[in-house]
Amino acid sequence: MDQSKKSFLGASSRRVFMMQVAAGGTALMAGSAALAQAPAMVDPASPQAQSLGYAADTTKVDAKKYPKHAATQQCSNCQLFQGKATDAAGGCGIFPGKQVAAKGWCSAYVKKAG
């Protein structure tokens, strides 16, 4: 093979390689962005949320229906809350794959130890 063909093939291979690297990087960035999105919030109108009396705001819980509810009870100080106490929302063991409002409440509330 003469020198000009070797040079052309080498440049072509490098060009293809660089295009593949760029495409791979773009795909990785898109995948990372999708993972960075927070899970959806629990819909208070969903059957599961309604059966547990979930409210996104603990002050709006029906006191007649849930007489054991106290205004100090909220998702952020519940044993099942998977976020930090300072987070606006976080995961919950009762609603897998969804987030609950930190100031929310449901009848599965269990006071966090400590």
Buried (B, 14 or more C-beta within 10 A) or exposed (E): EEEEEEEEEEEEEEEEEEEEEEEEEEEEEEEEEEEEEEEEBBBBEEEEBEEBBBBBEBEEBEEEEBEEBEEEBBBBBBEBBEBEEEBEBBBBEBBEEBBBBBBBBBBBBEEEEE
